[in-house]
């Protein structure tokens, strides 16, 4: 709002006064805060009252199958669901047996895990396409906990597993809190089931607390780096099975180096039968995977080469008596049917609580990221909190049947989608295939060599390991994301898997903070006659305003970067008000000392001249290499998302310090939250912000602020009347 004494009259505007008045909008007044008793009462009424419609909505939301199954289009969808479910079920058989080896469990438990996860997720999951079951990274994490607890309990790592036994708990006199009176296999699955139960409880609690948003903090580069680093650890852990060596899995940090050291020390004990079998299986499966990938567009379903290899290898091992004649390690007895449910070991929960939390986060993050990716691709939405519930119950309920941790798996999800999956009926079909194996076929895998299972695991790591070839492309695309990937991968592989996830999160957070701290204040110029401003260093032909400097800061101003913001501003402006005030004080003291011996009349005249010279020098300090001067500074805050108390104080200091030098500071394009923070923080001298434009300190647009600043003129008495 301009007045006649502002330097531009209505007559001078040629009847276009409205163009030169700053934009003024009246802020909406917020309602007074309600009494806390009223707030609590309203919340209780909203969340605790129950109606038939609300109850129905809650039940359908918690059990999504009740919502989509009645609308199932059997004629259009059943063929695709049946085909994809059958194919995925067939692929799950060898992979479930193989990955149970990675988790330190007997093969039957891998089949249990895949069966229960497929059924439970079909009932509770909100994604139509993802396949939930055994995932290599989680199996590795579970296996590390199992091996650690076996060592603490006093079991020898090289002891072979024998069947399933009953157990009882009694006080321990050694290192562990309890001593389980059963064999190694029994105790291993007890630890695995307890970890799984604890992770599931974490996930359900996070769902109840509506913290599904935590998945956004795990970026794609972080998860990819973590998975690749874990894949290197998985690959290393399987080499001993490829060579037929019986060496314990090392514990603690730097397991990769410890494992390779043990492998080279025991290389002379290689089982030739296992080595030859491994090489033959690798020679078959690696080209087979390439064939499936190359012709996946032409094939209606991927050829189940893994199942063929398992069948042939089992037959060869059985009739060749590889176990008895050559000492080759085999899967052993795989019973049929289901074991009775059993509670987890409550006394083990404190030992595995921290490990279970990292497992819960990884499992949830992978499941949500995959479900959201395929939901977006096929045009529907998923609920992150419902996914938390679903994957949590996929861990809690199966843990009573001696299963281990599950999550979505990318490879099987891609197979499921490419073979015509429409809904989670596909998961029910996969569960039926696994049920058939559990009830009838499982014992036939008795003679299956462990080295064949290790080959299946190694071949399935191919996709994750191929990420190394993408490093140059990732680096060219985004160096920050590439750095996060490299650091997370290296820490996960070379130091510790769980530590890799934590380091990845911390590095990602540091990169976000670092970006806000590296932002520099830039000077803006006007593009011709248009009221558009851009960075002077980025575009040619931009013009400065006489007497007014316009600057921009493209980050929030808060406690972590407020000091850097002021330094950057002072550097861009070319005038540090703190140093300038100190220079003036020093200058005055020097003059006083020099004039101490002179007469009072001469001293007064000299001081007046010096003060005038110091005041006039303000407009010459902006750029020592040019004659440009300014009397006003406009700060474009359009990119400032928020302020905190430190940020408001920084702006107040800038306004005060420059004001003492005769330089006016104006803010422009502040968003409503920033305006509220400025008002609450006492930025305005009268304590009231009023409407933007009326307070003459903050404006809606840069042109409004520039015109008002030009109307004020220079502080040394030479007004600039241009508007």
C-alpha positions as CSV (number, residue, x, y, z in Angstrom):
1,X,0.0,0.0,0.0
2,X,1.8,3.1,-1.2
3,X,1.1,6.7,-0.1
4,X,2.0,10.1,-1.6
5,X,5.0,10.4,0.6
6,X,6.4,7.0,-0.5
7,X,7.9,8.5,-3.6
8,X,5.2,7.7,-6.2
9,X,2.0,9.6,-6.4
10,X,-1.2,8.6,-8.1
11,X,-0.6,11.3,-10.7
12,X,2.8,10.0,-11.5
13,X,1.4,6.6,-11.9
14,X,-0.7,7.8,-14.8
15,X,-3.9,6.4,-13.3
16,X,-2.4,3.0,-12.8
17,X,-2.1,3.2,-9.0
18,X,-3.4,-0.3,-8.5
19,X,-0.5,-1.8,-10.3
20,X,2.0,-0.3,-7.9
21,X,0.2,-1.1,-4.7
22,X,1.4,-4.2,-3.0
23,X,-0.8,-7.2,-3.0
24,X,-2.7,-7.4,0.3
25,X,-4.8,-10.4,1.4
26,X,-6.6,-10.8,4.7
27,X,-5.4,-13.8,6.6
28,X,-8.1,-16.2,7.8
29,X,-8.4,-16.1,11.5
30,X,-8.0,-19.5,13.2
31,X,-10.5,-20.6,15.7
32,X,-9.5,-20.4,19.3
33,X,-8.0,-23.6,20.8
34,X,-10.6,-25.7,22.4
35,X,-10.5,-26.7,26.0
36,X,-8.5,-29.9,26.5
37,X,-11.6,-31.6,28.1
38,X,-13.6,-30.8,24.9
39,X,-10.8,-32.2,22.7
40,X,-10.6,-35.4,24.7
41,X,-14.3,-35.8,24.7
42,X,-14.6,-35.3,21.0
43,X,-11.8,-37.8,20.3
44,X,-13.4,-40.4,22.6
45,X,-16.8,-40.0,20.8
46,X,-15.1,-40.3,17.4
47,X,-13.0,-43.4,18.1
48,X,-15.0,-45.2,20.8
49,X,-18.5,-45.0,19.5
50,X,-19.6,-48.0,17.5
51,X,-22.2,-48.1,14.8
52,X,-23.0,-50.9,12.4
53,X,-21.5,-49.1,9.5
54,X,-18.3,-48.2,11.3
55,X,-17.9,-51.8,12.6
56,X,-18.4,-53.2,9.0
57,X,-15.9,-50.7,7.6
58,X,-13.3,-51.7,10.3
59,X,-13.7,-55.4,9.7
60,X,-13.5,-55.1,5.9
61,X,-10.5,-52.8,6.2
62,X,-8.7,-55.3,8.5
63,X,-9.6,-58.4,6.5
64,X,-9.5,-57.2,2.8
65,X,-10.4,-60.6,1.4
66,X,-14.0,-60.0,2.7
67,X,-14.2,-56.9,0.5
68,X,-12.8,-58.2,-2.8
69,X,-13.7,-61.9,-2.8
70,X,-17.5,-61.3,-3.1
71,X,-16.7,-59.2,-6.2
72,X,-14.4,-61.7,-7.7
73,X,-14.9,-62.1,-11.5
74,X,-14.4,-65.8,-11.7
75,X,-14.8,-66.2,-15.5
76,X,-12.2,-63.5,-16.2
77,X,-9.7,-64.0,-13.4
78,X,-9.6,-67.6,-12.3
79,X,-7.4,-68.9,-15.2
80,X,-4.7,-66.3,-14.6
81,X,-4.8,-66.7,-10.8
82,X,-4.6,-70.5,-11.1
83,X,-1.7,-70.4,-13.6
84,X,0.3,-67.9,-11.6
85,X,-0.4,-69.7,-8.3
86,X,0.7,-73.0,-9.7
87,X,3.9,-71.7,-11.2
88,X,4.9,-69.8,-8.1
89,X,4.0,-72.8,-5.9
90,X,6.3,-75.0,-8.0
91,X,9.1,-72.4,-7.7
92,X,8.6,-72.2,-4.0
93,X,9.2,-75.9,-3.4
94,X,13.0,-75.9,-4.2
95,X,13.5,-72.4,-2.9
96,X,11.8,-73.0,0.4
97,X,14.0,-76.0,1.0
98,X,17.1,-74.1,-0.1
99,X,16.5,-71.0,2.0
100,X,15.8,-73.0,5.1
101,X,19.5,-74.0,4.9
102,X,20.4,-70.3,4.8
103,X,18.3,-69.7,8.0
104,X,20.0,-72.5,9.8
105,X,16.8,-74.7,9.8
106,X,15.7,-78.1,8.6
107,X,14.1,-78.2,5.1
108,X,10.6,-78.9,6.4
109,X,10.4,-75.5,8.2
110,X,11.0,-73.6,4.9
111,X,8.0,-75.4,3.4
112,X,5.9,-74.5,6.5
113,X,6.9,-70.9,6.3
114,X,6.0,-70.5,2.6
115,X,2.7,-72.3,3.1
116,X,1.4,-70.2,6.0
117,X,2.7,-66.9,4.6
118,X,0.9,-67.5,1.3
119,X,-2.4,-68.3,3.0
120,X,-2.3,-65.5,5.7
121,X,-1.3,-62.7,3.3
122,X,-4.0,-63.7,0.8
123,X,-6.5,-63.0,3.7
124,X,-5.0,-59.9,5.2
125,X,-2.9,-58.3,2.5
126,X,-4.0,-55.3,0.5
127,X,-1.8,-55.9,-2.6
128,X,-3.1,-58.1,-5.3
129,X,0.2,-59.1,-6.9
130,X,3.0,-59.5,-4.4
131,X,4.2,-62.9,-3.4
132,X,5.0,-63.2,0.3
133,X,7.2,-66.0,1.6
134,X,10.9,-66.7,2.1
135,X,13.3,-63.9,1.3
136,X,17.0,-64.4,1.2
137,X,18.1,-61.3,3.2
138,X,15.7,-62.1,6.1
139,X,16.8,-65.7,6.1
140,X,20.4,-64.6,6.4
141,X,19.5,-62.3,9.3
142,X,17.6,-65.1,11.1
143,X,20.4,-67.6,10.4
144,X,23.0,-65.2,12.0
145,X,20.8,-65.0,15.2
146,X,20.3,-68.7,15.2
147,X,24.0,-69.5,14.9
148,X,24.9,-66.9,17.6
149,X,22.4,-68.4,20.1
150,X,23.5,-71.9,19.3
151,X,27.1,-70.9,20.2
152,X,25.9,-69.2,23.4
153,X,23.9,-72.3,24.4
154,X,27.0,-74.4,24.0
155,X,26.1,-76.4,20.8
156,X,28.9,-77.2,18.5
157,X,28.4,-75.5,15.1
158,X,29.7,-78.5,13.2
159,X,27.3,-81.0,14.9
160,X,24.8,-82.3,12.4
161,X,21.1,-81.7,12.9
162,X,19.0,-84.7,13.8
163,X,15.3,-84.6,13.7
164,X,12.9,-82.8,16.0
165,X,12.9,-83.4,19.7
166,X,10.9,-82.4,22.7
167,X,12.5,-79.9,25.0
168,X,12.3,-78.5,28.5
169,X,13.8,-75.4,30.1
170,X,15.9,-75.3,33.2
171,X,18.2,-72.8,34.8
172,X,21.5,-72.3,33.0
173,X,24.9,-72.5,34.6
174,X,26.8,-71.4,31.6
175,X,26.6,-68.3,29.3
176,X,22.9,-68.5,28.1
177,X,19.9,-67.6,30.1
178,X,18.2,-71.0,29.5
179,X,19.4,-74.4,28.6
180,X,17.2,-76.2,26.1
181,X,17.3,-79.9,26.7
182,X,16.9,-81.0,23.0
183,X,19.1,-81.4,20.0
184,X,20.7,-78.7,17.9
185,X,17.9,-78.7,15.3
186,X,15.2,-78.4,18.0
187,X,17.0,-75.4,19.6
188,X,17.6,-73.8,16.2
189,X,14.0,-73.7,15.2
190,X,13.1,-72.5,18.7
191,X,15.4,-69.5,18.3
192,X,14.1,-68.9,14.8
193,X,10.4,-69.0,15.8
194,X,11.1,-66.7,18.8
195,X,12.8,-64.2,16.5
196,X,9.9,-64.4,14.1
197,X,7.3,-64.0,16.8
198,X,9.1,-60.9,18.2
199,X,9.5,-59.3,14.8
200,X,5.8,-59.9,14.1
201,X,4.8,-58.3,17.3
202,X,6.9,-55.2,16.4
203,X,5.2,-55.0,13.0
204,X,1.7,-55.2,14.5
205,X,2.5,-52.6,17.1
206,X,3.8,-50.3,14.4
207,X,0.5,-50.9,12.6
208,X,-1.5,-50.1,15.7
209,X,0.5,-46.9,16.2
210,X,-0.1,-45.9,12.5
211,X,3.6,-45.6,11.8
212,X,3.5,-47.1,8.3
213,X,5.1,-43.8,7.2
214,X,8.5,-45.0,8.4
215,X,9.0,-46.8,5.1
216,X,9.5,-43.4,3.4
217,X,12.8,-43.0,5.3
218,X,14.2,-46.2,3.6
219,X,15.1,-45.0,0.1
220,X,15.4,-47.2,-2.9
221,X,19.2,-46.7,-3.0
222,X,19.4,-47.7,0.7
223,X,17.4,-50.8,0.3
224,X,19.2,-51.8,-2.9
225,X,22.6,-51.3,-1.3
226,X,21.6,-53.2,1.8
227,X,20.2,-56.1,-0.3
228,X,23.3,-56.2,-2.5
229,X,25.6,-56.2,0.5
230,X,23.6,-58.9,2.2
231,X,23.8,-60.9,-1.1
232,X,27.6,-60.9,-0.9
233,X,27.3,-62.3,2.6
234,X,24.8,-64.9,1.5
235,X,27.1,-65.9,-1.4
236,X,30.0,-66.3,1.0
237,X,28.0,-68.3,3.4
238,X,27.0,-70.8,0.7
239,X,30.5,-71.5,-0.6
240,X,31.2,-74.1,2.1
241,X,28.2,-76.1,1.0
242,X,29.4,-75.9,-2.7
243,X,32.7,-77.3,-1.6
244,X,31.2,-79.8,0.9
245,X,33.2,-78.2,3.8
246,X,31.9,-78.5,7.4
247,X,33.1,-75.3,9.0
248,X,31.1,-73.1,11.6
249,X,29.6,-69.8,10.6
250,X,31.7,-67.1,12.2
251,X,30.0,-64.6,14.5
252,X,30.3,-60.9,15.1
253,X,31.7,-58.3,12.7
254,X,33.7,-58.8,9.6
255,X,32.2,-62.3,9.0
256,X,33.0,-62.0,5.2
257,X,36.7,-62.0,5.9
258,X,36.5,-64.6,8.6
259,X,34.5,-67.0,6.4
260,X,36.9,-66.7,3.5
261,X,39.9,-67.2,5.8
262,X,38.3,-70.4,7.1
263,X,37.5,-71.5,3.5
264,X,41.1,-71.1,2.4
265,X,42.4,-72.9,5.5
266,X,40.1,-75.9,4.9
267,X,40.2,-75.9,1.1
268,X,42.1,-79.2,1.2
269,X,39.1,-80.9,2.8
270,X,36.9,-80.2,-0.2
271,X,34.4,-83.0,-0.9
272,X,34.9,-83.9,-4.6
273,X,31.4,-85.3,-5.0
274,X,29.8,-82.0,-3.8
275,X,32.2,-79.9,-5.9
276,X,31.4,-81.8,-9.1
277,X,27.6,-81.7,-8.3
278,X,27.8,-78.0,-7.7
279,X,29.6,-77.2,-10.9
280,X,27.2,-79.3,-12.9
281,X,24.2,-77.6,-11.4
282,X,25.7,-74.2,-11.9
283,X,26.4,-75.0,-15.5
284,X,22.7,-75.9,-16.0
285,X,21.0,-73.2,-13.9
286,X,22.9,-70.1,-14.9
287,X,22.2,-70.5,-18.7
288,X,18.7,-71.6,-17.8
289,X,18.0,-68.4,-15.9
290,X,19.4,-66.4,-18.9
291,X,17.0,-68.3,-21.2
292,X,14.0,-67.5,-19.0
293,X,15.0,-63.8,-18.8
294,X,15.7,-63.5,-22.6
295,X,12.5,-65.1,-23.7
296,X,10.2,-64.0,-20.8
297,X,8.1,-61.9,-23.2
298,X,7.4,-65.0,-25.4
299,X,7.0,-67.6,-22.6
300,X,3.6,-67.7,-20.9
301,X,5.4,-68.9,-17.8
302,X,9.1,-69.3,-16.8
303,X,10.4,-72.9,-17.2
304,X,10.9,-74.3,-13.7
305,X,14.5,-75.4,-14.2
306,X,15.2,-75.3,-10.5
307,X,12.5,-78.0,-9.8
308,X,13.9,-80.2,-12.7
309,X,17.5,-79.9,-11.2
310,X,16.2,-80.8,-7.7
311,X,14.3,-83.8,-9.0
312,X,17.3,-85.1,-11.1
313,X,19.8,-84.4,-8.4
314,X,17.7,-86.2,-5.8
315,X,17.3,-89.2,-8.0
316,X,21.1,-89.3,-8.7
317,X,22.0,-88.9,-5.1
318,X,19.6,-91.6,-4.0
319,X,20.7,-94.2,-6.5
320,X,24.4,-93.2,-6.4
321,X,24.4,-93.3,-2.6
322,X,26.3,-90.0,-2.4
323,X,25.7,-89.6,1.3
324,X,27.0,-93.0,2.4
325,X,29.6,-93.6,-0.3
326,X,31.1,-90.1,-0.6
327,X,30.1,-88.4,2.6
328,X,28.0,-85.8,0.8
329,X,25.7,-83.7,3.0
330,X,22.0,-84.3,2.3
331,X,18.7,-82.7,3.4
332,X,17.8,-85.7,5.6
333,X,14.5,-86.8,6.8
334,X,11.6,-84.4,5.9
335,X,8.4,-85.5,7.7
336,X,4.9,-85.1,6.3
337,X,2.0,-83.3,7.9
338,X,2.1,-80.6,10.5
339,X,3.6,-80.5,14.0
340,X,1.3,-79.3,16.9
341,X,1.5,-75.6,17.7
342,X,4.1,-74.5,20.2
343,X,4.7,-71.3,22.1
344,X,7.9,-69.4,21.5
345,X,10.6,-69.4,24.2
346,X,9.7,-66.3,26.3
347,X,13.1,-66.3,28.0
348,X,14.9,-65.9,24.6
349,X,13.0,-62.8,23.7
350,X,15.4,-60.4,25.5
351,X,18.3,-62.0,23.7
352,X,16.8,-61.5,20.2
353,X,14.7,-58.3,20.7
354,X,17.2,-56.0,19.0
355,X,17.8,-58.4,16.1
356,X,14.1,-58.8,15.7
357,X,13.5,-55.1,15.4
358,X,15.9,-54.7,12.5
359,X,14.4,-57.8,10.8
360,X,10.9,-56.3,11.3
361,X,11.9,-53.0,9.7
362,X,13.6,-54.7,6.7
363,X,10.7,-57.1,6.1
364,X,8.1,-54.3,6.3
365,X,10.1,-51.9,4.1
366,X,10.6,-54.5,1.4
367,X,6.9,-55.5,1.5
368,X,5.5,-52.0,1.3
369,X,7.9,-50.8,-1.4
370,X,7.0,-53.8,-3.6
371,X,3.3,-53.5,-2.9
372,X,3.2,-49.8,-3.7
373,X,5.3,-50.3,-6.9
374,X,2.9,-52.9,-8.3
375,X,-0.2,-51.1,-7.1
376,X,0.9,-48.0,-9.0
377,X,1.7,-50.1,-12.0
378,X,-1.8,-51.7,-12.1
379,X,-3.8,-48.6,-11.0
380,X,-4.9,-49.3,-7.4
381,X,-3.9,-48.3,-3.9
382,X,-2.5,-50.1,-0.9
383,X,-2.6,-49.2,2.7
384,X,0.9,-49.1,4.3
385,X,-0.5,-49.7,7.8
386,X,-2.6,-52.6,6.6
387,X,0.5,-54.1,5.0
388,X,2.1,-53.8,8.4
389,X,-0.7,-55.8,10.0
390,X,-0.6,-58.4,7.2
391,X,3.2,-59.0,7.3
392,X,3.1,-58.9,11.1
393,X,0.5,-61.7,11.3
394,X,2.4,-63.6,8.6
395,X,5.1,-63.8,11.2
396,X,3.2,-64.1,14.5
397,X,0.8,-66.9,13.6
398,X,3.3,-69.1,11.7
399,X,5.8,-68.8,14.5
400,X,3.6,-71.1,16.6
401,X,4.2,-73.7,13.9
402,X,8.0,-73.3,13.9
403,X,8.3,-71.0,10.9
404,X,10.8,-68.2,10.4
405,X,10.5,-64.6,9.2
406,X,8.9,-63.8,5.8
407,X,8.3,-60.8,3.6
408,X,7.6,-60.0,-0.1
409,X,10.1,-61.3,-2.6
410,X,10.8,-59.5,-5.9
411,X,11.7,-62.5,-8.0
412,X,8.6,-64.5,-7.2
413,X,6.4,-61.3,-7.4
414,X,7.6,-60.7,-10.9
415,X,6.9,-64.3,-11.9
416,X,3.5,-64.0,-10.3
417,X,2.6,-60.9,-12.2
418,X,4.0,-62.0,-15.5
419,X,1.9,-65.3,-15.5
420,X,-1.5,-63.6,-15.3
421,X,-2.1,-62.9,-11.6
422,X,-5.2,-60.8,-10.9
423,X,-5.8,-61.2,-7.1
424,X,-4.5,-63.0,-4.1
425,X,-6.4,-66.1,-5.1
426,X,-3.1,-66.8,-6.7
427,X,-1.5,-67.0,-3.2
428,X,-4.2,-69.5,-2.1
429,X,-3.4,-71.7,-5.1
430,X,0.3,-71.6,-4.2
431,X,-0.6,-72.6,-0.7
432,X,-2.4,-75.6,-2.0
433,X,0.6,-76.7,-4.0
434,X,2.8,-76.4,-0.9
435,X,0.2,-78.3,1.1
436,X,0.4,-81.2,-1.4
437,X,4.1,-81.3,-1.0
438,X,3.9,-81.2,2.8
439,X,1.4,-84.0,3.0
440,X,2.7,-86.4,0.4
441,X,5.9,-85.4,-1.5
442,X,8.3,-84.0,1.1
443,X,9.9,-87.3,2.2
444,X,11.1,-87.9,-1.3
445,X,13.7,-85.1,-0.9
446,X,15.6,-87.1,1.7
447,X,18.7,-87.6,-0.5
448,X,18.8,-84.1,-2.0
449,X,22.3,-82.8,-1.5
450,X,22.8,-79.5,0.4
451,X,25.2,-78.3,-2.3
452,X,22.3,-78.4,-4.8
453,X,20.3,-76.2,-2.4
454,X,23.3,-73.8,-2.1
455,X,23.5,-73.6,-5.9
456,X,19.8,-72.6,-6.1
457,X,20.5,-69.8,-3.5
458,X,23.6,-68.6,-5.4
459,X,21.9,-68.5,-8.8
460,X,19.0,-66.5,-7.3
461,X,21.5,-63.9,-6.1
462,X,22.4,-63.1,-9.7
463,X,20.0,-60.2,-10.0
464,X,21.3,-58.4,-6.8
465,X,24.9,-59.0,-7.8
466,X,24.3,-57.5,-11.2
467,X,23.8,-54.1,-9.5
468,X,27.6,-53.7,-9.4
469,X,27.5,-53.2,-13.2
470,X,25.1,-50.3,-12.7
471,X,27.5,-48.3,-10.4
472,X,28.9,-46.1,-13.2
473,X,25.4,-45.2,-14.3
474,X,24.2,-44.6,-10.8
475,X,27.2,-42.3,-10.2
476,X,26.5,-40.3,-13.3
477,X,22.8,-40.0,-12.5
478,X,23.0,-39.0,-8.8
479,X,26.2,-39.0,-6.8
480,X,24.5,-38.7,-3.5
481,X,22.3,-41.7,-4.0
482,X,25.2,-43.7,-5.4
483,X,27.2,-42.8,-2.3
484,X,24.4,-44.0,-0.1
485,X,24.3,-47.2,-2.1
486,X,28.0,-47.8,-1.9
487,X,28.3,-47.1,1.9
488,X,25.3,-49.2,2.8
489,X,26.5,-52.1,0.6
490,X,30.1,-52.0,1.8
491,X,29.0,-51.8,5.5
492,X,26.5,-54.6,5.1
493,X,28.9,-56.9,3.3
494,X,32.2,-56.2,4.9
495,X,31.3,-55.2,8.5
496,X,27.9,-56.4,9.7
497,X,24.6,-56.9,8.0
498,X,22.4,-55.2,10.6
499,X,24.9,-52.4,11.1
500,X,24.7,-51.8,7.3
501,X,21.0,-51.0,7.6
502,X,21.6,-48.5,10.5
503,X,24.6,-46.9,8.7
504,X,22.5,-46.5,5.6
505,X,19.7,-44.8,7.4
506,X,22.2,-42.4,9.2
507,X,24.0,-41.6,5.9
508,X,20.7,-40.9,4.2
509,X,19.7,-38.6,7.0
510,X,23.1,-36.9,6.9
511,X,22.8,-36.4,3.2
512,X,19.4,-34.7,3.6
513,X,20.8,-32.4,6.3
514,X,23.9,-31.8,4.3
515,X,21.9,-30.7,1.3
516,X,20.1,-28.0,3.4
517,X,23.5,-26.9,4.8
518,X,25.2,-26.7,1.4
519,X,22.6,-24.4,-0.1
520,X,24.0,-20.9,-0.9
521,X,22.3,-17.6,-1.0
522,X,22.1,-16.4,-4.6
523,X,21.4,-12.9,-6.1
524,X,18.4,-12.6,-8.4
525,X,17.9,-10.4,-11.4
526,X,14.9,-9.3,-13.3
527,X,14.2,-10.8,-16.8
528,X,13.7,-7.8,-19.1
529,X,10.3,-6.0,-18.5
530,X,8.7,-9.1,-17.0
531,X,8.2,-9.4,-13.3
532,X,10.2,-12.6,-13.1
533,X,13.4,-13.1,-11.2
534,X,16.1,-15.8,-11.6
535,X,19.7,-16.5,-10.4
536,X,22.1,-14.0,-12.0
537,X,24.8,-16.6,-12.2
538,X,22.7,-19.0,-14.1
539,X,21.2,-16.8,-16.9
540,X,22.4,-14.1,-19.2
541,X,20.6,-10.8,-19.7
542,X,19.1,-10.4,-16.2
543,X,19.0,-6.9,-14.7
544,X,19.7,-5.6,-11.2
545,X,17.5,-2.9,-9.6
546,X,19.2,0.4,-8.7
547,X,19.6,0.7,-5.0
548,X,17.9,-2.6,-4.3
549,X,19.5,-6.1,-4.0
550,X,17.3,-9.2,-4.3
551,X,18.5,-12.5,-2.9
552,X,17.1,-16.1,-2.6
553,X,17.7,-19.0,-0.2
554,X,16.4,-22.4,-1.3
555,X,16.2,-24.3,2.0
556,X,14.5,-24.2,5.3
557,X,16.2,-22.0,7.9
558,X,16.5,-23.9,11.2
559,X,19.0,-24.5,14.0
560,X,21.4,-26.7,11.9
561,X,21.9,-24.2,9.1
562,X,21.0,-20.8,10.4
563,X,24.7,-19.8,11.0
564,X,25.6,-21.0,7.5
565,X,22.7,-19.1,6.1
566,X,23.9,-15.8,7.6
567,X,27.4,-16.4,6.4
568,X,26.2,-17.2,2.9
569,X,24.0,-14.1,2.8
570,X,26.8,-11.8,4.0
571,X,29.1,-13.2,1.4
572,X,26.6,-12.8,-1.4
573,X,25.6,-9.3,-0.3
574,X,29.2,-8.3,0.1
575,X,28.5,-6.5,3.4
576,X,28.9,-8.2,6.7
577,X,27.1,-5.9,9.2
578,X,28.8,-7.3,12.2
579,X,32.3,-6.6,10.8
580,X,31.2,-3.3,9.5
581,X,29.9,-2.1,12.9
582,X,33.2,-3.3,14.5
583,X,35.1,-1.4,11.8
584,X,33.2,1.8,12.6
585,X,33.7,1.5,16.3
586,X,37.4,1.0,15.7
587,X,37.5,3.9,13.3
588,X,35.8,6.2,15.8
589,X,38.2,5.2,18.6
590,X,41.2,5.8,16.4
591,X,39.9,9.3,15.5
592,X,39.2,10.1,19.1
593,X,42.7,9.1,20.1
594,X,44.3,11.2,17.3
595,X,42.2,14.2,18.1
596,X,42.8,14.0,21.9
597,X,45.5,16.7,21.8
598,X,43.6,19.1,19.5
599,X,41.3,22.0,20.5
600,X,37.7,21.2,21.2
601,X,36.5,23.1,18.1
602,X,38.7,21.3,15.7
603,X,37.9,18.0,17.3
604,X,34.1,18.4,16.9
605,X,34.5,19.4,13.2
606,X,36.7,16.4,12.5
607,X,34.3,13.9,14.2
608,X,31.3,15.2,12.2
609,X,33.2,14.7,9.0
610,X,34.3,11.2,10.0
611,X,30.8,10.1,11.0
612,X,29.4,11.3,7.7
613,X,32.1,9.5,5.8
614,X,31.4,6.3,7.7
615,X,27.7,6.5,7.1
616,X,28.1,7.3,3.4
617,X,30.4,4.3,3.0
618,X,27.5,1.8,3.5
619,X,26.4,2.1,0.0
620,X,29.9,1.5,-1.3
621,X,30.6,-1.7,0.6
622,X,28.5,-4.1,-1.5
623,X,31.1,-4.7,-4.2
624,X,34.6,-3.4,-4.0
625,X,35.2,-4.1,-7.7
626,X,32.3,-2.0,-8.9
627,X,30.5,1.3,-8.1
628,X,27.2,-0.4,-7.4
629,X,25.4,0.6,-4.2
630,X,22.2,-0.4,-2.4
631,X,20.0,0.9,0.3
632,X,17.5,-2.0,0.6
633,X,17.7,-5.8,0.6
634,X,14.8,-8.1,-0.5
635,X,14.9,-11.7,0.6
636,X,12.9,-14.2,-1.6
637,X,11.6,-16.8,0.9
638,X,9.5,-18.8,-1.6
639,X,11.7,-21.8,-1.2
640,X,11.9,-21.6,2.6
641,X,9.6,-24.4,3.7
642,X,9.7,-23.7,7.4
643,X,11.4,-21.8,10.1
644,X,12.2,-22.7,13.7
645,X,13.1,-20.4,16.6
646,X,16.7,-20.3,15.6
647,X,15.7,-19.4,12.0
648,X,13.4,-16.6,13.2
649,X,16.2,-15.2,15.4
650,X,18.6,-15.3,12.4
651,X,16.2,-13.2,10.3
652,X,15.7,-10.8,13.3
653,X,19.4,-10.4,13.6
654,X,19.9,-9.7,9.9
655,X,17.0,-7.2,10.0
656,X,18.5,-5.5,13.1
657,X,22.2,-5.5,12.0
658,X,21.6,-4.2,8.5
659,X,19.1,-1.7,9.9
660,X,21.8,-0.2,12.1
661,X,23.8,0.4,8.9
662,X,20.9,2.1,7.2
663,X,20.0,-0.9,5.0
664,X,16.4,-2.0,4.9
665,X,15.5,-5.7,4.8
666,X,12.3,-7.0,3.3
667,X,10.9,-10.5,3.0
668,X,8.9,-11.7,0.0
669,X,6.8,-14.8,-1.0
670,X,6.6,-16.3,2.5
671,X,4.2,-19.2,2.8
672,X,1.5,-19.2,5.5
673,X,3.4,-21.4,7.9
674,X,6.5,-19.2,7.7
675,X,4.3,-16.1,8.3
676,X,2.8,-17.7,11.4
677,X,6.2,-18.6,12.7
678,X,7.5,-15.1,12.1
679,X,4.5,-13.6,14.0
680,X,4.8,-16.1,16.9
681,X,8.6,-15.5,17.0
682,X,8.3,-11.8,17.4
683,X,9.8,-10.8,14.1
684,X,7.5,-7.8,13.8
685,X,8.4,-4.8,16.0
686,X,4.8,-4.3,17.3
687,X,4.3,-8.0,17.9
688,X,1.5,-8.2,15.3
689,X,2.0,-9.3,11.8
690,X,-1.2,-8.0,10.3
691,X,-1.9,-8.6,6.7
692,X,1.0,-9.2,4.3
693,X,2.0,-5.9,2.7
694,X,0.5,-3.7,5.3
695,X,3.4,-4.1,7.8
696,X,5.9,-2.9,5.2
697,X,8.3,-5.7,6.2
698,X,6.9,-8.8,4.3
699,X,5.3,-8.8,0.8
700,X,3.5,-11.4,-1.2
701,X,5.6,-10.8,-4.4
702,X,9.2,-9.7,-5.1
703,X,8.0,-6.8,-7.4
704,X,5.9,-5.4,-4.5
705,X,8.9,-5.5,-2.2
706,X,11.2,-4.0,-4.8
707,X,8.8,-1.1,-5.6
708,X,8.3,-0.3,-2.0
709,X,12.1,-0.4,-1.3
710,X,12.8,1.9,-4.3
711,X,10.2,4.4,-3.0
712,X,12.1,4.8,0.2
713,X,15.2,6.0,-1.5
714,X,18.8,5.8,-0.2
715,X,19.4,6.4,3.5
716,X,22.0,9.2,2.8
717,X,19.3,11.6,1.6
718,X,19.4,10.8,-2.1
719,X,16.0,9.2,-2.7
720,X,15.4,6.9,-5.7
721,X,11.9,7.8,-6.9
722,X,11.8,5.1,-9.5
723,X,8.9,2.7,-9.1
